Amino acid sequence: MLVLMVVLGAAVLHAAWNAMAHGVPDRVAGFALLGLSTGVVGLMAVVISGPPPAGTWPYIAASVVLHCLYYTGLLVSYELGQFSQMYPLARGTSPWVVAVVSIVVLHQRLAVAELAGVLLISAGLIALVFIGRTGGRTQTTALLAAVGTGLAIAAYTVVDGIAVHKMPVITYLGWVFMIQGFLVPLVSLGVRGPGVFRQPRSAILTGLGGGLVSMVAYGLVLWAQTRGTLAAIAALRETSIIFGAVIGTLFFGERFGPRRALAAVVVVAGIVLISVS
């Protein structure tokens, strides 16, 4: 039950920092500021925890690359699509991919109820996207970007799930966030120049705060991965979509409606199945 509550708490925080990133008018600046704050906190964690164990650098490097791809896909999908559609599709793609990899590659066993829960959560989350969607080339590009983001999430989730069993969570968290955190603002500076950080005070605070919230959410999930089945944790984590859909409705004026509410109920049913298995 503790793992369940921790992952659901992380889901709330994850939806919150994504909404904060989406809420910054200049999205490139928002992600640069987010990266800057996570890089600083990651550096502090590295100073405390020291170097990673021998042989673990490939996991850190792979996670950094995959997280950068994830941020890129997220940025593109948020620029082109609605938050309440792009966020669910990006997050809803990963649980079933992680489940397949966990079973086929990592040889982890899922109880029937866990597997059913993963499938229900994935189906409900993806349904949240396609209910009420509009067509057009821009929308198609946004959807493809969101799916690509979901695949990146699945990939780093598997890498992280292996890595946290080979080194302390704070060590892994620190090195991954320090490297990727400083890399994102450096790339933004190269593309946009120093002007990328000339933003209103509210945007700067939102971006920096979003980075801190994202790090807490990520750390909670890493801890949970040391104590639960990877596929189940991945599915529970993506319940952040429900919170994201509510945020999109309340703060961005995006319609939720009864059909999306039904899809959310399907997700909750999946959570119940995983929690009782």
Accessible surface in RSA format (square Angstrom, percent):
REM  Atomic radii and reference values for relative SASA: ProtOr
REM  Chains: A
REM  Algorithm: Lee & Richards
REM  Probe-radius: 1.40
REM  Slices: 20
REM RES _ NUM      All-atoms   Total-Side   Main-Chain    Non-polar    All polar
REM                ABS   REL    ABS   REL    ABS   REL    ABS   REL    ABS   REL
RES MET A   1   162.79  84.3 116.42  77.1  46.36 110.4 112.21  95.4  50.57  67.0
RES LEU A   2   120.11  66.9 111.90  80.1   8.21  20.6 115.27  81.0   4.84  13.0
RES VAL A   3    33.58  22.1  33.34  30.2   0.23   0.6  33.34  29.0   0.23   0.6
RES LEU A   4    22.45  12.5  20.40  14.6   2.04   5.1  20.88  14.7   1.57   4.2
RES MET A   5   112.69  58.4 105.83  70.0   6.85  16.3  92.27  78.4  20.42  27.1
RES VAL A   6    26.91  17.7  20.99  19.0   5.92  14.3  26.91  23.4   0.00   0.0
RES VAL A   7     0.00   0.0   0.00   0.0   0.00   0.0   0.00   0.0   0.00   0.0
RES LEU A   8    38.21  21.3  37.96  27.2   0.25   0.6  38.21  26.8   0.00   0.0
RES GLY A   9    29.80  36.7   0.00   N/A  29.80  36.7  27.94  76.7   1.86   4.2
RES ALA A  10     0.73   0.7   0.35   0.5   0.39   0.9   0.42   0.6   0.32   0.8
RES ALA A  11     0.01   0.0   0.00   0.0   0.01   0.0   0.01   0.0   0.00   0.0
RES VAL A  12    69.41  45.7  68.75  62.2   0.66   1.6  68.75  59.7   0.66   1.8
RES LEU A  13    54.50  30.4  54.50  39.0   0.00   0.0  54.50  38.3   0.00   0.0
RES HIS A  14     8.11   4.4   8.11   5.6   0.00   0.0   6.27   6.5   1.84   2.1
RES ALA A  15     0.00   0.0   0.00   0.0   0.00   0.0   0.00   0.0   0.00   0.0
RES ALA A  16    31.35  28.8  28.91  44.6   2.44   5.5  30.83  43.4   0.53   1.4
RES TRP A  17     6.05   2.4   6.05   2.9   0.00   0.0   4.52   2.4   1.53   2.5
RES ASN A  18     0.09   0.1   0.09   0.1   0.00   0.0   0.00   0.0   0.09   0.1
RES ALA A  19    11.87  10.9   9.41  14.5   2.46   5.6   9.71  13.7   2.15   5.7
RES MET A  20    54.92  28.4  50.02  33.1   4.91  11.7  47.47  40.4   7.46   9.9
RES ALA A  21     1.97   1.8   0.00   0.0   1.97   4.5   1.77   2.5   0.21   0.5
RES HIS A  22    19.18  10.5  17.22  12.0   1.97   5.0  13.45  13.9   5.73   6.7
RES GLY A  23    39.73  49.0   0.00   N/A  39.73  49.0  16.50  45.3  23.24  52.0
RES VAL A  24     1.79   1.2   0.53   0.5   1.26   3.0   1.79   1.6   0.00   0.0
RES PRO A  25   118.03  86.0  87.48  79.7  30.55 111.0  96.85  80.0  21.18 131.6
RES ASP A  26    33.74  23.6  26.13  26.0   7.61  18.0  21.27  50.1  12.47  12.4
RES ARG A  27    40.20  16.9  38.45  19.6   1.75   4.2   0.88   1.2  39.32  23.8
RES VAL A  28    38.16  25.1  37.45  33.9   0.71   1.7  37.92  32.9   0.25   0.7
RES ALA A  29     0.00   0.0   0.00   0.0   0.00   0.0   0.00   0.0   0.00   0.0
RES GLY A  30     0.35   0.4   0.00   N/A   0.35   0.4   0.00   0.0   0.35   0.8
RES PHE A  31     7.75   3.9   7.10   4.4   0.65   1.7   7.10   4.3   0.65   1.9
RES ALA A  32     0.00   0.0   0.00   0.0   0.00   0.0   0.00   0.0   0.00   0.0
RES LEU A  33     6.00   3.3   6.00   4.3   0.00   0.0   6.00   4.2   0.00   0.0
RES LEU A  34     2.74   1.5   2.74   2.0   0.00   0.0   2.74   1.9   0.00   0.0
RES GLY A  35     2.09   2.6   0.00   N/A   2.09   2.6   2.09   5.7   0.00   0.0
RES LEU A  36    64.16  35.7  64.16  45.9   0.00   0.0  64.16  45.1   0.00   0.0
RES SER A  37    10.23   8.6   5.33   7.1   4.90  11.3  10.05  21.4   0.18   0.3
RES THR A  38     1.08   0.8   1.08   1.1   0.00   0.0   0.00   0.0   1.08   1.6
RES GLY A  39     0.00   0.0   0.00   N/A   0.00   0.0   0.00   0.0   0.00   0.0
RES VAL A  40    70.59  46.5  70.56  63.9   0.03   0.1  70.56  61.3   0.03   0.1
RES VAL A  41    46.71  30.7  46.17  41.8   0.54   1.3  46.17  40.1   0.54   1.5
RES GLY A  42     0.00   0.0   0.00   N/A   0.00   0.0   0.00   0.0   0.00   0.0
RES LEU A  43    79.59  44.3  79.59  56.9   0.00   0.0  79.59  55.9   0.00   0.0
RES MET A  44   114.18  59.1 110.43  73.1   3.75   8.9  98.01  83.3  16.17  21.4
RES ALA A  45    10.09   9.3   7.67  11.8   2.42   5.5   9.54  13.4   0.55   1.5
RES VAL A  46    16.91  11.1  15.60  14.1   1.30   3.1  15.60  13.6   1.30   3.5
RES VAL A  47   115.27  75.9  88.15  79.8  27.12  65.3  94.96  82.5  20.31  55.1
RES ILE A  48   132.82  75.6 100.82  75.1  32.00  77.1 107.05  77.1  25.77  69.9
RES SER A  49    34.78  29.4   2.11   2.8  32.67  75.3  10.39  22.1  24.39  34.2
RES GLY A  50    20.54  25.3   0.00   N/A  20.54  25.3  20.40  56.0   0.14   0.3
RES PRO A  51   111.52  81.3  97.63  89.0  13.89  50.5  97.64  80.6  13.88  86.2
RES PRO A  52    12.62   9.2   0.30   0.3  12.32  44.8   0.31   0.3  12.31  76.5
RES PRO A  53    54.57  39.8  41.61  37.9  12.96  47.1  54.13  44.7   0.44   2.7
RES ALA A  54   105.99  97.4  69.65 107.5  36.34  82.7  79.13 111.4  26.86  71.1
RES GLY A  55    60.85  75.0   0.00   N/A  60.85  75.0  38.43 105.5  22.42  50.2
RES THR A  56     5.60   4.0   5.60   5.7   0.00   0.0   5.60   7.5   0.00   0.0
RES TRP A  57   113.25  45.4 113.22  54.8   0.03   0.1  91.82  49.0  21.43  34.8
RES PRO A  58    90.10  65.7  77.96  71.1  12.14  44.1  86.08  71.1   4.02  25.0
RES TYR A  59    56.55  26.4  55.63  31.7   0.91   2.4  29.49  22.2  27.05  33.3
RES ILE A  60     0.48   0.3   0.48   0.4   0.00   0.0   0.48   0.3   0.00   0.0
RES ALA A  61    55.47  51.0  48.78  75.3   6.70  15.2  55.29  77.9   0.18   0.5
RES ALA A  62    37.08  34.1  28.70  44.3   8.38  19.1  36.64  51.6   0.44   1.2
RES SER A  63     0.00   0.0   0.00   0.0   0.00   0.0   0.00   0.0   0.00   0.0
RES VAL A  64     9.14   6.0   9.14   8.3   0.00   0.0   9.14   7.9   0.00   0.0
RES VAL A  65    88.94  58.5  86.50  78.3   2.44   5.9  88.68  77.0   0.26   0.7
RES LEU A  66    32.47  18.1  32.47  23.2   0.00   0.0  32.47  22.8   0.00   0.0
RES HIS A  67     4.50   2.5   4.50   3.1   0.00   0.0   3.33   3.4   1.17   1.4
RES CYS A  68    29.76  22.5  27.38  30.5   2.38   5.6  24.63  62.4   5.13   5.5
RES LEU A  69   102.40  57.0  96.62  69.1   5.78  14.5  96.77  68.0   5.63  15.1
RES TYR A  70     3.67   1.7   3.67   2.1   0.00   0.0   3.55   2.7   0.13   0.2
RES TYR A  71    16.74   7.8  15.79   9.0   0.95   2.5  11.38   8.6   5.36   6.6
RES THR A  72    80.50  57.3  77.02  78.1   3.47   8.3  54.96  73.8  25.54  38.6
RES GLY A  73    12.61  15.5   0.00   N/A  12.61  15.5  12.10  33.2   0.51   1.1
RES LEU A  74     0.55   0.3   0.55   0.4   0.00   0.0   0.55   0.4   0.00   0.0
RES LEU A  75    38.03  21.2  38.03  27.2   0.00   0.0  38.03  26.7   0.00   0.0
RES VAL A  76    57.48  37.8  55.91  50.6   1.57   3.8  57.48  49.9   0.00   0.0
RES SER A  77     0.09   0.1   0.09   0.1   0.00   0.0   0.00   0.0   0.09   0.1
RES TYR A  78     2.95   1.4   0.03   0.0   2.92   7.6   0.03   0.0   2.92   3.6
RES GLU A  79    92.16  52.9  65.66  49.7  26.51  63.1  24.09  46.6  68.07  55.6
RES LEU A  80    70.18  39.1  50.54  36.2  19.64  49.4  53.93  37.9  16.25  43.7
RES GLY A  81    13.79  17.0   0.00   N/A  13.79  17.0   6.39  17.5   7.40  16.6
RES GLN A  82    89.78  50.2  84.62  61.8   5.16  12.3  30.37  64.6  59.41  45.1
RES PHE A  83     0.00   0.0   0.00   0.0   0.00   0.0   0.00   0.0   0.00   0.0
RES SER A  84     1.58   1.3   0.59   0.8   0.99   2.3   1.13   2.4   0.45   0.6
RES GLN A  85     6.65   3.7   6.65   4.9   0.00   0.0   0.07   0.1   6.58   5.0
RES MET A  86     0.27   0.1   0.07   0.0   0.19   0.5   0.11   0.1   0.15   0.2
RES TYR A  87     0.07   0.0   0.07   0.0   0.00   0.0   0.07   0.1   0.00   0.0
RES PRO A  88     0.16   0.1   0.16   0.1   0.00   0.0   0.16   0.1   0.00   0.0
RES LEU A  89     5.61   3.1   5.61   4.0   0.00   0.0   5.61   3.9   0.00   0.0
RES ALA A  90     0.04   0.0   0.04   0.1   0.00   0.0   0.04   0.1   0.00   0.0
RES ARG A  91     0.54   0.2   0.54   0.3   0.00   0.0   0.19   0.3   0.36   0.2
RES GLY A  92     0.00   0.0   0.00   N/A   0.00   0.0   0.00   0.0   0.00   0.0
RES THR A  93     5.92   4.2   5.92   6.0   0.00   0.0   3.94   5.3   1.98   3.0
RES SER A  94     0.17   0.1   0.17   0.2   0.00   0.0   0.00   0.0   0.17   0.2
RES PRO A  95     0.00   0.0   0.00   0.0   0.00   0.0   0.00   0.0   0.00   0.0
RES TRP A  96   105.14  42.2 104.76  50.7   0.38   0.9 102.57  54.7   2.57   4.2
RES VAL A  97    26.80  17.6  26.17  23.7   0.63   1.5  26.78  23.3   0.02   0.1
RES VAL A  98     0.05   0.0   0.05   0.0   0.00   0.0   0.05   0.0   0.00   0.0
RES ALA A  99     4.01   3.7   4.01   6.2   0.00   0.0   4.01   5.6   0.00   0.0
RES VAL A 100    81.21  53.4  78.99  71.5   2.23   5.4  81.18  70.5   0.03   0.1
RES VAL A 101    38.54  25.4  37.78  34.2   0.76   1.8  38.54  33.5   0.00   0.0
RES SER A 102     0.00   0.0   0.00   0.0   0.00   0.0   0.00   0.0   0.00   0.0
RES ILE A 103    70.90  40.3  63.93  47.6   6.97  16.8  63.93  46.0   6.97  18.9
RES VAL A 104    97.93  64.4  83.38  75.5  14.55  35.1  88.67  77.0   9.26  25.1
RES VAL A 105    92.76  61.0  76.90  69.6  15.86  38.2  81.25  70.6  11.51  31.2
RES LEU A 106    49.69  27.7  27.94  20.0  21.75  54.7  31.60  22.2  18.09  48.7
RES HIS A 107   145.69  79.6 121.13  84.2  24.56  62.8  85.33  87.9  60.36  70.2
RES GLN A 108    61.98  34.7  54.76  40.0   7.21  17.2  23.81  50.7  38.17  28.9
RES ARG A 109   226.93  95.3 203.16 103.6  23.76  56.6  78.05 106.7 148.87  90.2
RES LEU A 110    28.01  15.6   1.41   1.0  26.59  66.9   2.00   1.4  26.01  70.0
RES ALA A 111    52.84  48.6  37.02  57.1  15.82  36.0  48.78  68.7   4.06  10.8
RES VAL A 112   131.38  86.5 125.31 113.4   6.07  14.6 126.87 110.2   4.52  12.3
RES ALA A 113    29.55  27.2  23.62  36.5   5.92  13.5  27.29  38.4   2.26   6.0
RES GLU A 114    25.14  14.4  25.14  19.0   0.00   0.0   3.09   6.0  22.05  18.0
RES LEU A 115    66.37  37.0  66.37  47.5   0.00   0.0  66.37  46.6   0.00   0.0
RES ALA A 116    36.93  34.0  31.76  49.0   5.17  11.8  35.97  50.6   0.96   2.5
RES GLY A 117     0.00   0.0   0.00   N/A   0.00   0.0   0.00   0.0   0.00   0.0
RES VAL A 118     0.00   0.0   0.00   0.0   0.00   0.0   0.00   0.0   0.00   0.0
RES LEU A 119    98.32  54.8  94.37  67.5   3.95   9.9  94.98  66.7   3.34   9.0
RES LEU A 120    62.03  34.5  61.18  43.8   0.86   2.2  61.94  43.5   0.09   0.3
RES ILE A 121     0.00   0.0   0.00   0.0   0.00   0.0   0.00   0.0   0.00   0.0
RES SER A 122     5.76   4.9   5.76   7.7   0.00   0.0   5.76  12.3   0.00   0.0
RES ALA A 123    57.73  53.1  44.44  68.6  13.29  30.2  53.04  74.7   4.69  12.4
RES GLY A 124     1.56   1.9   0.00   N/A   1.56   1.9   1.56   4.3   0.00   0.0
RES LEU A 125     0.00   0.0   0.00   0.0   0.00   0.0   0.00   0.0   0.00   0.0
RES ILE A 126    46.87  26.7  46.87  34.9   0.00   0.0  46.87  33.8   0.00   0.0
RES ALA A 127    37.81  34.8  29.59  45.7   8.21  18.7  37.44  52.7   0.37   1.0
RES LEU A 128     0.46   0.3   0.46   0.3   0.00   0.0   0.46   0.3   0.00   0.0
RES VAL A 129     0.00   0.0   0.00   0.0   0.00   0.0   0.00   0.0   0.00   0.0
RES PHE A 130    95.27  47.7  80.67  50.0  14.60  38.0  81.07  49.1  14.20  40.6
RES ILE A 131    37.38  21.3  32.59  24.3   4.78  11.5  36.78  26.5   0.60   1.6
RES GLY A 132    57.57  71.0   0.00   N/A  57.57  71.0  30.63  84.1  26.94  60.3
RES ARG A 133    86.34  36.3  62.41  31.8  23.93  57.0  14.88  20.3  71.46  43.3
RES THR A 134    96.06  68.3  89.89  91.1   6.17  14.7  76.34 102.5  19.72  29.8
RES GLY A 135    57.54  71.0   0.00   N/A  57.54  71.0  29.68  81.4  27.86  62.4
RES GLY A 136    50.47  62.2   0.00   N/A  50.47  62.2  36.65 100.6  13.82  31.0
RES ARG A 137   214.88  90.2 198.38 101.1  16.50  39.3  78.66 107.5 136.22  82.6
RES THR A 138    77.04  54.8  71.70  72.7   5.34  12.7  38.99  52.4  38.04  57.5
RES GLN A 139    17.40   9.7  15.51  11.3   1.89   4.5   4.00   8.5  13.39  10.2
RES THR A 140    63.76  45.4  63.70  64.6   0.06   0.1  45.96  61.7  17.80  26.9
RES THR A 141    59.97  42.7  59.16  60.0   0.81   1.9  40.53  54.4  19.44  29.4
RES ALA A 142     0.00   0.0   0.00   0.0   0.00   0.0   0.00   0.0   0.00   0.0
RES LEU A 143    17.51   9.8  17.44  12.5   0.07   0.2  17.51  12.3   0.00   0.0
RES LEU A 144   121.74  67.8 113.57  81.2   8.17  20.5 113.79  79.9   7.95  21.4
RES ALA A 145    18.69  17.2   6.88  10.6  11.82  26.9  17.55  24.7   1.15   3.0
RES ALA A 146     0.00   0.0   0.00   0.0   0.00   0.0   0.00   0.0   0.00   0.0
RES VAL A 147    54.43  35.8  54.43  49.3   0.00   0.0  54.43  47.3   0.00   0.0
RES GLY A 148    35.75  44.1   0.00   N/A  35.75  44.1  28.60  78.5   7.15  16.0
RES THR A 149     1.39   1.0   0.00   0.0   1.39   3.3   0.79   1.1   0.60   0.9
RES GLY A 150     0.00   0.0   0.00   N/A   0.00   0.0   0.00   0.0   0.00   0.0
RES LEU A 151    90.04  50.1  85.22  61.0   4.82  12.1  85.66  60.2   4.39  11.8
RES ALA A 152    10.45   9.6   5.66   8.7   4.79  10.9   9.60  13.5   0.84   2.2
RES ILE A 153     0.01   0.0   0.01   0.0   0.00   0.0   0.01   0.0   0.00   0.0
RES ALA A 154     2.11   1.9   1.86   2.9   0.24   0.6   2.11   3.0   0.00   0.0
RES ALA A 155    37.75  34.7  27.22  42.0  10.52  23.9  36.84  51.9   0.91   2.4
RES TYR A 156     1.85   0.9   1.85   1.1   0.00   0.0   0.00   0.0   1.85   2.3
RES THR A 157     1.56   1.1   1.45   1.5   0.11   0.3   0.55   0.7   1.02   1.5
RES VAL A 158    18.17  12.0  18.17  16.4   0.00   0.0  18.17  15.8   0.00   0.0
RES VAL A 159    26.61  17.5  26.20  23.7   0.41   1.0  26.61  23.1   0.00   0.0
RES ASP A 160     1.40   1.0   1.40   1.4   0.00   0.0   0.08   0.2   1.33   1.3
RES GLY A 161     7.25   8.9   0.00   N/A   7.25   8.9   3.00   8.2   4.25   9.5
RES ILE A 162    51.92  29.5  47.52  35.4   4.40  10.6  51.64  37.2   0.28   0.7
RES ALA A 163     0.00   0.0   0.00   0.0   0.00   0.0   0.00   0.0   0.00   0.0
RES VAL A 164     8.47   5.6   0.00   0.0   8.47  20.4   0.00   0.0   8.47  23.0
RES HIS A 165   121.85  66.6  85.03  59.1  36.82  94.2  58.36  60.1  63.49  73.9
RES LYS A 166   102.06  49.8  78.83  48.4  23.23  55.3  34.82  31.3  67.25  71.6
RES MET A 167    11.32   5.9   0.00   0.0  11.32  26.9   7.13   6.1   4.18   5.5
RES PRO A 168    80.24  58.5  67.61  61.6  12.63  45.9  79.55  65.7   0.69   4.3
RES VAL A 169    35.25  23.2  30.19  27.3   5.06  12.2  30.19  26.2   5.06  13.7
RES ILE A 170    78.02  44.4  74.68  55.6   3.34   8.0  75.77  54.6   2.24   6.1
RES THR A 171     4.94   3.5   4.94   5.0   0.00   0.0   1.03   1.4   3.90   5.9
RES TYR A 172     0.00   0.0   0.00   0.0   0.00   0.0   0.00   0.0   0.00   0.0
RES LEU A 173    24.45  13.6  24.45  17.5   0.00   0.0  24.45  17.2   0.00   0.0
RES GLY A 174     0.00   0.0   0.00   N/A   0.00   0.0   0.00   0.0   0.00   0.0
RES TRP A 175    39.75  16.0  39.75  19.2   0.00   0.0  39.75  21.2   0.00   0.0
RES VAL A 176     0.00   0.0   0.00   0.0   0.00   0.0   0.00   0.0   0.00   0.0
RES PHE A 177     4.02   2.0   4.02   2.5   0.00   0.0   4.02   2.4   0.00   0.0
RES MET A 178    30.64  15.9  30.57  20.2   0.07   0.2  25.19  21.4   5.45   7.2
RES ILE A 179    61.62  35.1  53.88  40.1   7.74  18.7  59.34  42.7   2.28   6.2
RES GLN A 180     0.88   0.5   0.88   0.6   0.00   0.0   0.38   0.8   0.51   0.4
RES GLY A 181     0.78   1.0   0.00   N/A   0.78   1.0   0.78   2.1   0.00   0.0
RES PHE A 182    62.95  31.5  62.67  38.8   0.28   0.7  62.67  38.0   0.28   0.8
RES LEU A 183    72.47  40.4  71.27  51.0   1.20   3.0  72.10  50.6   0.37   1.0
RES VAL A 184    20.31  13.4  17.45  15.8   2.86   6.9  19.78  17.2   0.53   1.4
RES PRO A 185     6.49   4.7   6.49   5.9   0.00   0.0   6.49   5.4   0.00   0.0
RES LEU A 186   113.86  63.4 105.29  75.3   8.58  21.6 105.52  74.1   8.35  22.5
RES VAL A 187    86.96  57.2  80.25  72.7   6.71  16.2  86.55  75.2   0.41   1.1
RES SER A 188     9.38   7.9   7.33   9.8   2.04   4.7   2.04   4.3   7.33  10.3
RES LEU A 189    62.56  34.8  56.01  40.1   6.55  16.5  56.24  39.5   6.32  17.0
RES GLY A 190    70.84  87.4   0.00   N/A  70.84  87.4  38.46 105.6  32.38  72.5
RES VAL A 191   114.77  75.5  82.74  74.9  32.02  77.2  87.57  76.1  27.20  73.8
RES ARG A 192   105.10  44.1  75.13  38.3  29.98  71.4  38.19  52.2  66.91  40.6
RES GLY A 193    20.36  25.1   0.00   N/A  20.36  25.1  18.66  51.2   1.69   3.8
RES PRO A 194    94.11  68.6  90.27  82.3   3.84  14.0  90.92  75.1   3.20  19.9
RES GLY A 195    28.54  35.2   0.00   N/A  28.54  35.2  18.69  51.3   9.85  22.1
RES VAL A 196     0.75   0.5   0.00   0.0   0.75   1.8   0.00   0.0   0.75   2.0
RES PHE A 197    55.79  27.9  46.56  28.8   9.23  24.0  46.68  28.3   9.11  26.1
RES ARG A 198   183.75  77.1 155.03  79.0  28.72  68.4  73.66 100.7 110.09  66.7
RES GLN A 199    34.00  19.0  16.94  12.4  17.06  40.6   2.82   6.0  31.18  23.6
RES PRO A 200    87.86  64.0  74.98  68.3  12.88  46.8  87.07  71.9   0.79   4.9
RES ARG A 201   185.77  78.0 176.25  89.8   9.52  22.7  69.01  94.3 116.77  70.8
RES SER A 202    79.15  66.9  70.19  93.7   8.97  20.7  52.53 111.9  26.63  37.3
RES ALA A 203     6.98   6.4   2.89   4.5   4.09   9.3   6.96   9.8   0.02   0.0
RES ILE A 204    51.46  29.3  51.46  38.3   0.00   0.0  51.46  37.1   0.00   0.0
RES LEU A 205    97.44  54.3  90.18  64.5   7.26  18.2  90.64  63.7   6.80  18.3
RES THR A 206    43.66  31.1  38.80  39.3   4.85  11.6  18.13  24.4  25.53  38.6
RES GLY A 207     2.23   2.7   0.00   N/A   2.23   2.7   2.23   6.1   0.00   0.0
RES LEU A 208    54.75  30.5  54.75  39.2   0.00   0.0  54.75  38.5   0.00   0.0
RES GLY A 209    19.85  24.5   0.00   N/A  19.85  24.5  19.10  52.4   0.75   1.7
RES GLY A 210     0.84   1.0   0.00   N/A   0.84   1.0   0.84   2.3   0.00   0.0
RES GLY A 211     0.00   0.0   0.00   N/A   0.00   0.0   0.00   0.0   0.00   0.0
RES LEU A 212    86.37  48.1  85.04  60.8   1.33   3.3  85.64  60.1   0.73   2.0
RES VAL A 213    37.81  24.9  35.50  32.1   2.31   5.6  37.81  32.8   0.00   0.0
RES SER A 214     5.09   4.3   2.61   3.5   2.48   5.7   2.61   5.6   2.48   3.5
RES MET A 215     9.47   4.9   8.53   5.6   0.94   2.2   8.74   7.4   0.73   1.0
RES VAL A 216    83.09  54.7  75.30  68.2   7.79  18.8  82.11  71.3   0.99   2.7
RES ALA A 217     1.78   1.6   1.49   2.3   0.29   0.7   1.78   2.5   0.00   0.0
RES TYR A 218     9.36   4.4   8.56   4.9   0.80   2.1   9.36   7.0   0.00   0.0
RES GLY A 219    13.47  16.6   0.00   N/A  13.47  16.6  10.60  29.1   2.87   6.4
RES LEU A 220    60.44  33.7  59.24  42.4   1.20   3.0  59.58  41.8   0.87   2.3
RES VAL A 221     2.79   1.8   2.79   2.5   0.00   0.0   2.79   2.4   0.00   0.0
RES LEU A 222     0.70   0.4   0.70   0.5   0.00   0.0   0.70   0.5   0.00   0.0
RES TRP A 223    67.41  27.1  67.41  32.6   0.00   0.0  54.78  29.2  12.63  20.5
RES ALA A 224     0.00   0.0   0.00   0.0   0.00   0.0   0.00   0.0   0.00   0.0
RES GLN A 225     5.99   3.3   1.89   1.4   4.10   9.8   0.17   0.4   5.81   4.4
RES THR A 226    39.09  27.8  17.24  17.5  21.85  52.1  17.84  24.0  21.25  32.1
RES ARG A 227   141.02  59.2 104.84  53.4  36.18  86.1  38.75  53.0 102.27  62.0
RES GLY A 228    31.73  39.1   0.00   N/A  31.73  39.1  18.23  50.0  13.50  30.2
RES THR A 229    37.09  26.4  25.69  26.0  11.40  27.2   8.15  10.9  28.94  43.8
RES LEU A 230     6.47   3.6   5.76   4.1   0.71   1.8   6.27   4.4   0.20   0.5
RES ALA A 231     0.00   0.0   0.00   0.0   0.00   0.0   0.00   0.0   0.00   0.0
RES ALA A 232     4.11   3.8   4.11   6.3   0.00   0.0   4.11   5.8   0.00   0.0
RES ILE A 233     4.23   2.4   4.23   3.2   0.00   0.0   4.23   3.0   0.00   0.0
RES ALA A 234     1.41   1.3   0.80   1.2   0.62   1.4   1.41   2.0   0.00   0.0
RES ALA A 235     0.00   0.0   0.00   0.0   0.00   0.0   0.00   0.0   0.00   0.0
RES LEU A 236     5.94   3.3   5.94   4.2   0.00   0.0   5.94   4.2   0.00   0.0
RES ARG A 237     7.35   3.1   7.33   3.7   0.02   0.0   1.76   2.4   5.58   3.4
RES GLU A 238     0.74   0.4   0.74   0.6   0.00   0.0   0.00   0.0   0.74   0.6
RES THR A 239     1.18   0.8   1.18   1.2   0.00   0.0   1.18   1.6   0.00   0.0
RES SER A 240     0.37   0.3   0.37   0.5   0.00   0.0   0.00   0.0   0.37   0.5
RES ILE A 241     0.00   0.0   0.00   0.0   0.00   0.0   0.00   0.0   0.00   0.0
RES ILE A 242    27.58  15.7  27.42  20.4   0.17   0.4  27.58  19.9   0.00   0.0
RES PHE A 243    68.18  34.1  66.85  41.4   1.32   3.4  67.85  41.1   0.33   0.9
RES GLY A 244     0.01   0.0   0.00   N/A   0.01   0.0   0.01   0.0   0.00   0.0
RES ALA A 245     0.79   0.7   0.79   1.2   0.00   0.0   0.79   1.1   0.00   0.0
RES VAL A 246    63.36  41.7  62.20  56.3   1.16   2.8  63.36  55.1   0.00   0.0
RES ILE A 247    30.75  17.5  30.75  22.9   0.00   0.0  30.75  22.1   0.00   0.0
RES GLY A 248     0.00   0.0   0.00   N/A   0.00   0.0   0.00   0.0   0.00   0.0
RES THR A 249    46.56  33.1  36.68  37.2   9.88  23.6  36.28  48.7  10.29  15.5
RES LEU A 250   128.06  71.3  95.35  68.2  32.71  82.2  97.76  68.7  30.30  81.5
RES PHE A 251   149.68  74.9 118.49  73.4  31.19  81.2 122.55  74.3  27.13  77.7
RES PHE A 252    64.16  32.1  35.07  21.7  29.10  75.7  42.61  25.8  21.56  61.7
RES GLY A 253    71.44  88.1   0.00   N/A  71.44  88.1  35.62  97.7  35.82  80.2
RES GLU A 254    17.38  10.0  13.57  10.3   3.81   9.1   9.61  18.6   7.77   6.3
RES ARG A 255   181.82  76.3 164.58  83.9  17.24  41.0  80.95 110.6 100.86  61.1
RES PHE A 256    43.56  21.8  39.03  24.2   4.53  11.8  39.11  23.7   4.44  12.7
RES GLY A 257    21.25  26.2   0.00   N/A  21.25  26.2  13.90  38.1   7.36  16.5
RES PRO A 258   104.41  76.1  91.21  83.1  13.20  48.0  98.11  81.0   6.30  39.2
RES ARG A 259   149.42  62.7 146.37  74.6   3.05   7.3  57.61  78.7  91.82  55.6
RES ARG A 260    11.43   4.8  11.34   5.8   0.10   0.2   1.58   2.2   9.85   6.0
RES ALA A 261    40.63  37.4  38.29  59.1   2.34   5.3  39.25  55.3   1.38   3.7
RES LEU A 262   118.27  65.9 115.04  82.3   3.24   8.1 117.68  82.6   0.59   1.6
RES ALA A 263     4.65   4.3   1.16   1.8   3.49   7.9   4.35   6.1   0.30   0.8
RES ALA A 264    11.47  10.5  11.33  17.5   0.14   0.3  11.47  16.2   0.00   0.0
RES VAL A 265    92.38  60.8  91.54  82.9   0.85   2.0  92.05  80.0   0.33   0.9
RES VAL A 266    45.74  30.1  43.62  39.5   2.12   5.1  45.74  39.7   0.00   0.0
RES VAL A 267     0.00   0.0   0.00   0.0   0.00   0.0   0.00   0.0   0.00   0.0
RES VAL A 268    73.94  48.7  73.94  66.9   0.00   0.0  73.94  64.2   0.00   0.0
RES ALA A 269    42.54  39.1  34.74  53.6   7.81  17.8  41.10  57.9   1.44   3.8
RES GLY A 270     0.00   0.0   0.00   N/A   0.00   0.0   0.00   0.0   0.00   0.0
RES ILE A 271    22.71  12.9  22.71  16.9   0.00   0.0  22.71  16.4   0.00   0.0
RES VAL A 272    78.85  51.9  78.36  70.9   0.48   1.2  78.85  68.5   0.00   0.0
RES LEU A 273    55.12  30.7  55.12  39.4   0.00   0.0  55.12  38.7   0.00   0.0
RES ILE A 274    13.93   7.9   7.11   5.3   6.82  16.4   7.11   5.1   6.82  18.5
RES SER A 275    44.92  38.0  13.14  17.5  31.78  73.2   9.55  20.3  35.37  49.5
RES VAL A 276   106.62  70.2  72.32  65.5  34.30  82.7  78.94  68.6  27.69  75.1
RES SER A 277    67.46  57.0   2.45   3.3  65.01 149.8  33.27  70.8  34.19  47.9
END  Absolute sums over single chains surface
CHAIN  1 A    11418.6       9310.5       2108.1       8680.0       2738.5
END  Absolute sums over all chains
TOTAL         11418.6       9310.5       2108.1       8680.0       2738.5
